[in-house]
């Protein structure tokens, strides 16, 4: 480094001697030396000041590292067990009990929400119902991967996500057709990809992500006069005989639809009691009027179904 500096100075002063009058231009022979030393001393002072500041900074950093190292060693050598006072111990126990209760409650809720629909073991009135699943409280079915409920007019489908992150619409694929449903998280196998049991109204069917964790799909039925026994064709059937619609829901139906539903409910009640349905009663009334209008005719040997 020193040799390089010497060469640099030789080159610089050689240039001044050859190209300028730096050494001989002043009548005072020492003027050049004084000017040179003035500039030299100024830049030397600047360099020394910067060096002292840098050395001081390095000393401070070294001191901080040493203090940190000593503190870490002290922590390692300190006893890790602390004797609690009675008040501290009581407070700690309360916190532990609270966490334990919350965990137990979460576990209970998890069991309740994951309870699946159970199969019907035996039906004395109809052996064909054996093996079908009992409807859930919403007249649908609770399955391992999803849960659906229904009214006569629509179906609500909930599919919980098993992803470890909160879903956004761009992370998922939901494709609904008149008789097909496809639900998937991008880059993963489909959660649901199957034919629907019946056709749906696409223009009135909607879906959204609930809290980024659950697919919520509202499906509008085409035929509003029948209960679905399964969501997709690969599902196990539920027993539509066990469905218990809420009477209050009749008020939500339109006039004609409500009349038809009430008629169906009345006919079903009549059948259960062994009595004629509304259509059979109409036929009997028409026949009775005809017999009254034609007393001359003998109907004693006629058989009516």
PyMOL commands that set and color helices and strands:
alter all, ss='L'
color gray80, all
select helices_A, chain A and resi 2-19+31-77+86-113+127-129+169-171+202-204+240-242+247-252+255-272+278-293
alter helices_A, ss='H'
color red, helices_A
select strands_A, chain A and resi 141-142+147-150+154-160+172-177+180-185+192-195+206-210+214-220
alter strands_A, ss='S'
color yellow, strands_A
deselect
rebuild
show_as cartoon
